Amino acid sequence: MQSVYINEEKQVYPIIFEMNYGQLRSINCYLYKHGSKLTLIDAGLDIPEYRIFFEEQLAAYGFQIGDIDQILLTHHHEDHIGLVNYIIEQNPIPVYAHPLALPRLDFTEEYQIQKKTFFSQLYRQYGCEEIAQKRLLKMQQTMENSEHLKIKTTITALHHDDMLDDLQVIAVPGHSPDSIMFYDQQTKWLFVGDLVMYKGTTNAIIDHNEEGQLLPTVMQYRNSLELCLKYDVSTVFSGHQQVFSNLHEIIQKNLSRIEYKLNRVTKKVIEGNETILQLASAIYGERMNKEMTLILSEIIGYTMYAEMMGELKRVQKETGWHFYK
């Protein structure tokens, strides 16, 4: 059981499930108690081991599922929404998320078709459609399994600067279009989802807007990190790894890492790696075999960012986009 964070009539009870989830080392959610109201922020991963751990942690803190009054989601990724259906089947409570999370969590047919079309065209344009076939097949399987995967309740939309009790909603796109944080100004507690972690940097995962166009995710990620610097924060509750307090120091490291990755991509282009696949191979080598989706996402994202920063230009050829200094 983790330490409880207490500030007068408010408490935070961390639920930190340690596991080898990529390089993230843990999957976290939090119980935020204000007076008699108990809020669950994020809902972990839908696997039997996590369900058991979650209920054991609730009991250790003196709670049960029926005590939870509402669920707030920082974004739609599977390791943050896993137990929502399990919880609301037993306790039909309100669920809140960013407006862009709603079609993603409802697995609407329109959204899924748009997503698959977007990624099929994107991978073709960047000359990596063949290597991405497994990802596209997984999208098709998701479409076929959507009824099982969808969140089975009406989700209430939260917009930037909304207040939910004492929690301010802050939109922080970059890791995902629907990423939001929750800030308690009185306690200076910040629930950041996957925007920032104690060690390493999160991924600015490529995605599309409502019109099906590629989003500038790395620029969004940088802007969201810089936005965090405006808040007076005592304690950061992240979606992975440990709770920490040195937010400004961690953000500066993340911003430096963005510049490092930008310079690395630019350098590899100067060395003659013109395509996404050449850049991915030059930078990550054999890791491409295990982390293809995330690596393609990063390279596409950073070439777009490099164009926006005036560092690279691209030319359309028969094999897809080629990049030049």
LOMAR-953493 format. One record per residue (C-alpha): residue number from 1; chain; x, y, z negated. Coordinates in steps of 0.2 Angstrom, whole numbers, always signed. Each point is the difference from the previous one (the first is absolute). Layout:
// LOMAR-953493
{seq = NUM | mol = A | u = X | v = Y | w = Z} $
...
// end
This chain:
// LOMAR-953493
{seq = 1 | mol = A | u = +0 | v = +0 | w = +0} $
{seq = 2 | mol = A | u = +7 | v = +17 | w = +5} $
{seq = 3 | mol = A | u = +1 | v = +16 | w = -11} $
{seq = 4 | mol = A | u = -16 | v = +10 | w = -2} $
{seq = 5 | mol = A | u = +1 | v = +18 | w = +5} $
{seq = 6 | mol = A | u = -10 | v = +11 | w = -12} $
{seq = 7 | mol = A | u = -4 | v = +19 | w = +0} $
{seq = 8 | mol = A | u = -14 | v = +4 | w = -12} $
{seq = 9 | mol = A | u = -16 | v = -7 | w = +6} $
{seq = 10 | mol = A | u = +8 | v = -7 | w = +16} $
{seq = 11 | mol = A | u = +9 | v = -16 | w = +2} $
{seq = 12 | mol = A | u = +8 | v = -10 | w = +15} $
{seq = 13 | mol = A | u = +2 | v = -19 | w = -1} $
{seq = 14 | mol = A | u = +12 | v = -6 | w = +14} $
{seq = 15 | mol = A | u = -3 | v = -17 | w = +8} $
{seq = 16 | mol = A | u = +16 | v = -4 | w = +8} $
{seq = 17 | mol = A | u = +1 | v = -17 | w = +9} $
{seq = 18 | mol = A | u = +18 | v = -5 | w = +4} $
{seq = 19 | mol = A | u = +2 | v = -10 | w = +16} $
{seq = 20 | mol = A | u = +11 | v = +0 | w = +16} $
{seq = 21 | mol = A | u = -12 | v = +11 | w = +11} $
{seq = 22 | mol = A | u = +13 | v = +5 | w = +13} $
{seq = 23 | mol = A | u = +12 | v = +11 | w = -8} $
{seq = 24 | mol = A | u = -12 | v = +8 | w = -12} $
{seq = 25 | mol = A | u = +2 | v = -12 | w = -15} $
{seq = 26 | mol = A | u = -17 | v = +3 | w = -8} $
{seq = 27 | mol = A | u = -18 | v = +4 | w = +4} $
{seq = 28 | mol = A | u = -8 | v = +13 | w = -12} $
{seq = 29 | mol = A | u = -17 | v = +7 | w = -5} $
{seq = 30 | mol = A | u = -5 | v = +10 | w = -14} $
{seq = 31 | mol = A | u = -14 | v = +2 | w = -13} $
{seq = 32 | mol = A | u = -3 | v = +19 | w = -4} $
{seq = 33 | mol = A | u = -10 | v = +3 | w = -15} $
{seq = 34 | mol = A | u = -8 | v = +17 | w = -4} $
{seq = 35 | mol = A | u = -11 | v = -1 | w = -15} $
{seq = 36 | mol = A | u = -11 | v = -14 | w = +2} $
{seq = 37 | mol = A | u = +1 | v = -1 | w = +20} $
{seq = 38 | mol = A | u = +12 | v = -13 | w = +7} $
{seq = 39 | mol = A | u = +6 | v = +2 | w = +18} $
{seq = 40 | mol = A | u = +10 | v = -13 | w = +10} $
{seq = 41 | mol = A | u = +12 | v = +8 | w = +12} $
{seq = 42 | mol = A | u = +4 | v = -12 | w = +14} $
{seq = 43 | mol = A | u = -5 | v = -19 | w = -1} $
{seq = 44 | mol = A | u = +16 | v = -10 | w = +4} $
{seq = 45 | mol = A | u = +1 | v = -15 | w = +11} $
{seq = 46 | mol = A | u = -14 | v = -13 | w = +3} $
{seq = 47 | mol = A | u = +10 | v = -16 | w = -4} $
{seq = 48 | mol = A | u = -4 | v = -12 | w = -15} $
{seq = 49 | mol = A | u = +15 | v = +4 | w = -9} $
{seq = 50 | mol = A | u = -4 | v = +18 | w = +0} $
{seq = 51 | mol = A | u = -18 | v = -3 | w = -6} $
{seq = 52 | mol = A | u = +6 | v = -10 | w = -15} $
{seq = 53 | mol = A | u = +13 | v = +13 | w = -4} $
{seq = 54 | mol = A | u = -12 | v = +15 | w = +2} $
{seq = 55 | mol = A | u = -12 | v = -8 | w = -12} $
{seq = 56 | mol = A | u = +13 | v = -5 | w = -13} $
{seq = 57 | mol = A | u = +7 | v = +18 | w = +0} $
{seq = 58 | mol = A | u = -18 | v = +7 | w = -2} $
{seq = 59 | mol = A | u = -2 | v = -11 | w = -15} $
{seq = 60 | mol = A | u = +17 | v = +4 | w = -7} $
{seq = 61 | mol = A | u = -6 | v = +18 | w = +0} $
{seq = 62 | mol = A | u = -16 | v = -4 | w = -8} $
{seq = 63 | mol = A | u = -11 | v = +2 | w = +16} $
{seq = 64 | mol = A | u = -10 | v = -11 | w = +12} $
{seq = 65 | mol = A | u = -6 | v = +3 | w = +18} $
{seq = 66 | mol = A | u = -17 | v = +6 | w = -7} $
{seq = 67 | mol = A | u = +9 | v = +15 | w = -8} $
{seq = 68 | mol = A | u = +6 | v = +7 | w = +16} $
{seq = 69 | mol = A | u = -11 | v = +15 | w = +5} $
{seq = 70 | mol = A | u = +7 | v = +4 | w = +17} $
{seq = 71 | mol = A | u = +14 | v = -4 | w = +13} $
{seq = 72 | mol = A | u = +11 | v = +13 | w = +9} $
{seq = 73 | mol = A | u = +10 | v = -6 | w = +15} $
{seq = 74 | mol = A | u = +16 | v = +9 | w = +5} $
{seq = 75 | mol = A | u = -1 | v = -8 | w = +17} $
{seq = 76 | mol = A | u = -7 | v = -14 | w = +10} $
{seq = 77 | mol = A | u = +15 | v = -13 | w = +0} $
{seq = 78 | mol = A | u = -3 | v = -17 | w = -6} $
{seq = 79 | mol = A | u = +11 | v = +1 | w = -15} $
{seq = 80 | mol = A | u = -11 | v = +14 | w = -7} $
{seq = 81 | mol = A | u = -17 | v = -6 | w = +4} $
{seq = 82 | mol = A | u = +1 | v = -19 | w = -4} $
{seq = 83 | mol = A | u = -11 | v = -2 | w = -15} $
{seq = 84 | mol = A | u = -14 | v = +13 | w = +5} $
{seq = 85 | mol = A | u = -12 | v = -13 | w = +5} $
{seq = 86 | mol = A | u = +4 | v = -11 | w = -14} $
{seq = 87 | mol = A | u = -3 | v = +14 | w = -12} $
{seq = 88 | mol = A | u = -16 | v = +7 | w = +7} $
{seq = 89 | mol = A | u = -8 | v = -18 | w = +2} $
{seq = 90 | mol = A | u = +1 | v = +0 | w = -19} $
{seq = 91 | mol = A | u = -2 | v = +18 | w = -4} $
{seq = 92 | mol = A | u = -8 | v = +11 | w = +14} $
{seq = 93 | mol = A | u = +9 | v = +16 | w = -3} $
{seq = 94 | mol = A | u = +4 | v = +15 | w = +12} $
{seq = 95 | mol = A | u = +15 | v = -1 | w = +11} $
{seq = 96 | mol = A | u = +9 | v = +16 | w = +7} $
{seq = 97 | mol = A | u = +12 | v = +2 | w = +14} $
{seq = 98 | mol = A | u = +6 | v = +13 | w = +13} $
{seq = 99 | mol = A | u = -13 | v = +2 | w = +15} $
{seq = 100 | mol = A | u = +13 | v = -8 | w = +12} $
{seq = 101 | mol = A | u = +0 | v = -16 | w = -11} $
{seq = 102 | mol = A | u = -19 | v = -3 | w = +2} $
{seq = 103 | mol = A | u = +0 | v = -8 | w = +18} $
{seq = 104 | mol = A | u = +16 | v = -9 | w = -4} $
{seq = 105 | mol = A | u = -7 | v = -7 | w = -16} $
{seq = 106 | mol = A | u = -17 | v = -4 | w = +8} $
{seq = 107 | mol = A | u = +9 | v = -8 | w = +15} $
{seq = 108 | mol = A | u = -12 | v = +8 | w = +12} $
{seq = 109 | mol = A | u = +0 | v = -7 | w = +18} $
{seq = 110 | mol = A | u = +3 | v = +17 | w = +7} $
{seq = 111 | mol = A | u = +15 | v = +3 | w = -11} $
{seq = 112 | mol = A | u = +8 | v = -18 | w = +3} $
{seq = 113 | mol = A | u = -2 | v = +2 | w = +19} $
{seq = 114 | mol = A | u = +8 | v = +17 | w = +0} $
{seq = 115 | mol = A | u = +14 | v = -6 | w = -11} $
{seq = 116 | mol = A | u = +4 | v = -15 | w = +11} $
{seq = 117 | mol = A | u = -1 | v = +10 | w = +16} $
{seq = 118 | mol = A | u = +11 | v = +13 | w = -7} $
{seq = 119 | mol = A | u = +14 | v = -12 | w = -5} $
{seq = 120 | mol = A | u = -1 | v = -10 | w = +16} $
{seq = 121 | mol = A | u = +2 | v = +16 | w = +10} $
{seq = 122 | mol = A | u = +14 | v = +7 | w = -12} $
{seq = 123 | mol = A | u = +10 | v = -16 | w = +1} $
{seq = 124 | mol = A | u = -2 | v = +0 | w = +19} $
{seq = 125 | mol = A | u = +6 | v = +18 | w = +1} $
{seq = 126 | mol = A | u = +15 | v = -3 | w = -10} $
{seq = 127 | mol = A | u = +5 | v = -16 | w = +9} $
{seq = 128 | mol = A | u = -2 | v = -12 | w = -15} $
{seq = 129 | mol = A | u = -17 | v = -8 | w = +4} $
{seq = 130 | mol = A | u = +7 | v = -17 | w = +2} $
{seq = 131 | mol = A | u = +9 | v = +0 | w = -17} $
{seq = 132 | mol = A | u = -15 | v = +7 | w = -8} $
{seq = 133 | mol = A | u = -12 | v = -14 | w = +5} $
{seq = 134 | mol = A | u = -1 | v = -8 | w = -17} $
{seq = 135 | mol = A | u = -5 | v = +17 | w = -7} $
{seq = 136 | mol = A | u = -14 | v = +2 | w = +13} $
{seq = 137 | mol = A | u = -6 | v = -18 | w = -3} $
{seq = 138 | mol = A | u = -1 | v = +3 | w = -19} $
{seq = 139 | mol = A | u = -11 | v = +15 | w = +4} $
{seq = 140 | mol = A | u = -12 | v = -11 | w = +10} $
{seq = 141 | mol = A | u = -1 | v = -12 | w = -14} $
{seq = 142 | mol = A | u = -4 | v = +14 | w = -12} $
{seq = 143 | mol = A | u = -14 | v = +5 | w = +12} $
{seq = 144 | mol = A | u = -7 | v = -17 | w = -1} $
{seq = 145 | mol = A | u = +1 | v = -1 | w = -19} $
{seq = 146 | mol = A | u = -6 | v = +18 | w = -3} $
{seq = 147 | mol = A | u = -16 | v = -5 | w = -9} $
{seq = 148 | mol = A | u = +10 | v = -9 | w = -14} $
{seq = 149 | mol = A | u = +14 | v = +14 | w = -1} $
{seq = 150 | mol = A | u = -12 | v = +15 | w = -1} $
{seq = 151 | mol = A | u = -3 | v = +9 | w = -17} $
{seq = 152 | mol = A | u = -18 | v = -5 | w = -4} $
{seq = 153 | mol = A | u = -7 | v = +16 | w = -7} $
{seq = 154 | mol = A | u = -3 | v = +18 | w = +5} $
{seq = 155 | mol = A | u = +16 | v = +10 | w = -2} $
{seq = 156 | mol = A | u = -1 | v = +18 | w = -5} $
{seq = 157 | mol = A | u = +12 | v = +12 | w = +9} $
{seq = 158 | mol = A | u = +13 | v = +11 | w = -9} $
{seq = 159 | mol = A | u = +7 | v = +15 | w = +9} $
{seq = 160 | mol = A | u = +15 | v = +10 | w = -4} $
{seq = 161 | mol = A | u = -2 | v = +11 | w = -16} $
{seq = 162 | mol = A | u = -15 | v = -9 | w = -5} $
{seq = 163 | mol = A | u = -2 | v = -2 | w = -19} $
{seq = 164 | mol = A | u = -5 | v = -17 | w = -7} $
{seq = 165 | mol = A | u = -2 | v = +3 | w = -19} $
{seq = 166 | mol = A | u = +18 | v = +7 | w = -4} $
{seq = 167 | mol = A | u = +8 | v = -7 | w = +15} $
{seq = 168 | mol = A | u = +4 | v = +11 | w = +15} $
{seq = 169 | mol = A | u = +1 | v = -9 | w = +16} $
{seq = 170 | mol = A | u = +15 | v = +4 | w = +11} $
{seq = 171 | mol = A | u = +1 | v = -5 | w = +18} $
{seq = 172 | mol = A | u = +17 | v = -7 | w = +4} $
{seq = 173 | mol = A | u = +0 | v = -8 | w = +18} $
{seq = 174 | mol = A | u = +16 | v = -8 | w = +6} $
{seq = 175 | mol = A | u = +1 | v = -18 | w = -7} $
{seq = 176 | mol = A | u = -18 | v = -1 | w = +7} $
{seq = 177 | mol = A | u = -12 | v = +13 | w = +6} $
{seq = 178 | mol = A | u = -12 | v = -3 | w = -15} $
{seq = 179 | mol = A | u = +13 | v = +1 | w = -14} $
{seq = 180 | mol = A | u = -5 | v = +11 | w = -15} $
{seq = 181 | mol = A | u = +7 | v = +3 | w = -17} $
{seq = 182 | mol = A | u = -9 | v = +4 | w = -16} $
{seq = 183 | mol = A | u = +7 | v = +14 | w = -12} $
{seq = 184 | mol = A | u = -5 | v = +3 | w = -17} $
{seq = 185 | mol = A | u = +5 | v = +18 | w = -3} $
{seq = 186 | mol = A | u = -2 | v = -1 | w = -19} $
{seq = 187 | mol = A | u = +11 | v = -15 | w = -3} $
{seq = 188 | mol = A | u = +11 | v = +3 | w = +16} $
{seq = 189 | mol = A | u = -3 | v = -18 | w = +5} $
{seq = 190 | mol = A | u = +1 | v = -4 | w = +18} $
{seq = 191 | mol = A | u = -6 | v = -16 | w = +8} $
{seq = 192 | mol = A | u = +9 | v = +0 | w = +17} $
{seq = 193 | mol = A | u = -5 | v = -16 | w = +8} $
{seq = 194 | mol = A | u = +14 | v = -5 | w = +13} $
{seq = 195 | mol = A | u = +6 | v = +18 | w = +3} $
{seq = 196 | mol = A | u = +15 | v = -2 | w = -11} $
{seq = 197 | mol = A | u = +9 | v = -13 | w = -10} $
{seq = 198 | mol = A | u = +14 | v = +0 | w = -13} $
{seq = 199 | mol = A | u = +12 | v = -9 | w = +12} $
{seq = 200 | mol = A | u = +1 | v = +1 | w = +19} $
{seq = 201 | mol = A | u = -12 | v = +8 | w = +12} $
{seq = 202 | mol = A | u = -17 | v = -5 | w = +6} $
{seq = 203 | mol = A | u = -4 | v = -2 | w = +18} $
{seq = 204 | mol = A | u = -9 | v = +13 | w = +10} $
{seq = 205 | mol = A | u = -10 | v = -13 | w = +10} $
{seq = 206 | mol = A | u = -5 | v = +5 | w = +17} $
{seq = 207 | mol = A | u = -19 | v = +2 | w = +2} $
{seq = 208 | mol = A | u = -13 | v = +9 | w = +11} $
{seq = 209 | mol = A | u = -12 | v = +14 | w = -4} $
{seq = 210 | mol = A | u = -19 | v = -1 | w = +3} $
{seq = 211 | mol = A | u = +3 | v = +4 | w = +19} $
{seq = 212 | mol = A | u = +12 | v = -15 | w = +1} $
{seq = 213 | mol = A | u = +15 | v = +11 | w = +2} $
{seq = 214 | mol = A | u = +17 | v = -4 | w = -8} $
{seq = 215 | mol = A | u = +2 | v = +10 | w = -16} $
{seq = 216 | mol = A | u = +17 | v = +8 | w = -5} $
{seq = 217 | mol = A | u = +2 | v = -11 | w = -15} $
{seq = 218 | mol = A | u = +18 | v = +5 | w = -5} $
{seq = 219 | mol = A | u = -4 | v = +18 | w = +1} $
{seq = 220 | mol = A | u = -16 | v = -3 | w = -10} $
{seq = 221 | mol = A | u = +10 | v = -10 | w = -13} $
{seq = 222 | mol = A | u = +13 | v = +14 | w = -2} $
{seq = 223 | mol = A | u = -13 | v = +13 | w = -2} $
{seq = 224 | mol = A | u = -9 | v = -10 | w = -13} $
{seq = 225 | mol = A | u = +16 | v = -3 | w = -10} $
{seq = 226 | mol = A | u = +3 | v = +19 | w = +1} $
{seq = 227 | mol = A | u = -18 | v = +3 | w = -6} $
{seq = 228 | mol = A | u = +4 | v = -10 | w = -16} $
{seq = 229 | mol = A | u = +14 | v = +12 | w = -5} $
{seq = 230 | mol = A | u = -14 | v = +13 | w = -3} $
{seq = 231 | mol = A | u = -7 | v = -10 | w = -15} $
{seq = 232 | mol = A | u = +6 | v = +0 | w = -18} $
{seq = 233 | mol = A | u = +1 | v = -19 | w = -3} $
{seq = 234 | mol = A | u = +5 | v = -9 | w = -16} $
{seq = 235 | mol = A | u = -3 | v = -18 | w = +5} $
{seq = 236 | mol = A | u = -2 | v = -8 | w = +17} $
{seq = 237 | mol = A | u = -10 | v = -16 | w = +2} $
{seq = 238 | mol = A | u = +5 | v = -8 | w = +16} $
{seq = 239 | mol = A | u = -8 | v = -15 | w = +9} $
{seq = 240 | mol = A | u = +16 | v = -10 | w = -1} $
{seq = 241 | mol = A | u = +15 | v = -1 | w = -12} $
{seq = 242 | mol = A | u = +1 | v = +9 | w = -16} $
{seq = 243 | mol = A | u = -8 | v = +15 | w = -8} $
{seq = 244 | mol = A | u = +12 | v = +15 | w = +1} $
{seq = 245 | mol = A | u = +1 | v = +19 | w = -5} $
{seq = 246 | mol = A | u = +14 | v = +7 | w = +12} $
{seq = 247 | mol = A | u = -12 | v = +4 | w = +14} $
{seq = 248 | mol = A | u = +10 | v = +15 | w = +8} $
{seq = 249 | mol = A | u = +16 | v = -10 | w = +0} $
{seq = 250 | mol = A | u = -8 | v = -15 | w = +8} $
{seq = 251 | mol = A | u = -8 | v = +11 | w = +13} $
{seq = 252 | mol = A | u = +16 | v = +8 | w = +5} $
{seq = 253 | mol = A | u = +8 | v = -17 | w = +2} $
{seq = 254 | mol = A | u = -15 | v = -4 | w = +12} $
{seq = 255 | mol = A | u = +2 | v = +16 | w = +10} $
{seq = 256 | mol = A | u = +18 | v = -4 | w = +2} $
{seq = 257 | mol = A | u = -4 | v = -17 | w = +5} $
{seq = 258 | mol = A | u = -11 | v = +7 | w = +14} $
{seq = 259 | mol = A | u = +14 | v = +10 | w = +7} $
{seq = 260 | mol = A | u = +12 | v = -15 | w = -1} $
{seq = 261 | mol = A | u = -12 | v = -10 | w = +10} $
{seq = 262 | mol = A | u = -3 | v = +14 | w = +13} $
{seq = 263 | mol = A | u = +19 | v = +2 | w = +2} $
{seq = 264 | mol = A | u = +2 | v = -19 | w = +1} $
{seq = 265 | mol = A | u = -12 | v = -1 | w = +15} $
{seq = 266 | mol = A | u = +7 | v = +15 | w = +8} $
{seq = 267 | mol = A | u = +18 | v = -8 | w = -1} $
{seq = 268 | mol = A | u = -6 | v = -16 | w = +7} $
{seq = 269 | mol = A | u = -8 | v = +8 | w = +15} $
{seq = 270 | mol = A | u = +16 | v = +10 | w = +3} $
{seq = 271 | mol = A | u = +9 | v = -17 | w = +0} $
{seq = 272 | mol = A | u = -11 | v = -6 | w = +14} $
{seq = 273 | mol = A | u = -15 | v = -8 | w = -8} $
{seq = 274 | mol = A | u = -14 | v = +7 | w = +10} $
{seq = 275 | mol = A | u = -15 | v = -11 | w = -4} $
{seq = 276 | mol = A | u = -9 | v = -4 | w = -15} $
{seq = 277 | mol = A | u = +6 | v = -18 | w = +0} $
{seq = 278 | mol = A | u = +18 | v = +5 | w = +3} $
{seq = 279 | mol = A | u = -1 | v = +12 | w = -15} $
{seq = 280 | mol = A | u = -9 | v = -13 | w = -11} $
{seq = 281 | mol = A | u = +14 | v = -13 | w = +4} $
{seq = 282 | mol = A | u = +14 | v = +13 | w = -2} $
{seq = 283 | mol = A | u = -6 | v = +5 | w = -17} $
{seq = 284 | mol = A | u = -8 | v = -15 | w = -8} $
{seq = 285 | mol = A | u = +8 | v = -15 | w = +10} $
{seq = 286 | mol = A | u = -7 | v = -17 | w = -6} $
{seq = 287 | mol = A | u = -12 | v = +8 | w = -12} $
{seq = 288 | mol = A | u = -11 | v = +3 | w = +15} $
{seq = 289 | mol = A | u = -5 | v = -19 | w = +0} $
{seq = 290 | mol = A | u = -8 | v = +2 | w = -18} $
{seq = 291 | mol = A | u = -5 | v = +18 | w = +0} $
{seq = 292 | mol = A | u = -5 | v = +4 | w = +18} $
{seq = 293 | mol = A | u = -16 | v = +9 | w = -4} $
{seq = 294 | mol = A | u = +7 | v = +12 | w = -13} $
{seq = 295 | mol = A | u = +16 | v = +3 | w = +10} $
{seq = 296 | mol = A | u = -9 | v = +4 | w = +16} $
{seq = 297 | mol = A | u = -11 | v = +12 | w = -10} $
{seq = 298 | mol = A | u = +15 | v = +9 | w = -7} $
{seq = 299 | mol = A | u = +10 | v = +2 | w = +17} $
{seq = 300 | mol = A | u = -16 | v = +6 | w = +9} $
{seq = 301 | mol = A | u = -4 | v = +12 | w = -14} $
{seq = 302 | mol = A | u = +18 | v = +7 | w = -1} $
{seq = 303 | mol = A | u = +2 | v = +2 | w = +18} $
{seq = 304 | mol = A | u = -16 | v = +10 | w = +0} $
{seq = 305 | mol = A | u = +6 | v = +10 | w = -15} $
{seq = 306 | mol = A | u = +17 | v = +3 | w = +9} $
{seq = 307 | mol = A | u = -10 | v = +7 | w = +15} $
{seq = 308 | mol = A | u = -9 | v = +11 | w = -11} $
{seq = 309 | mol = A | u = +16 | v = +6 | w = -8} $
{seq = 310 | mol = A | u = +8 | v = +4 | w = +17} $
{seq = 311 | mol = A | u = +13 | v = -14 | w = -2} $
{seq = 312 | mol = A | u = -6 | v = -12 | w = +14} $
{seq = 313 | mol = A | u = -10 | v = +0 | w = +16} $
{seq = 314 | mol = A | u = -8 | v = -14 | w = +8} $
{seq = 315 | mol = A | u = -3 | v = -6 | w = +18} $
{seq = 316 | mol = A | u = -13 | v = -12 | w = +6} $
{seq = 317 | mol = A | u = +8 | v = -14 | w = +10} $
{seq = 318 | mol = A | u = -7 | v = -17 | w = +7} $
{seq = 319 | mol = A | u = +5 | v = -9 | w = -16} $
{seq = 320 | mol = A | u = -7 | v = +13 | w = -12} $
{seq = 321 | mol = A | u = +6 | v = +16 | w = -8} $
{seq = 322 | mol = A | u = +19 | v = +3 | w = +0} $
{seq = 323 | mol = A | u = +8 | v = +13 | w = -12} $
{seq = 324 | mol = A | u = +14 | v = +12 | w = +3} $
{seq = 325 | mol = A | u = +9 | v = +13 | w = -10} $
// end
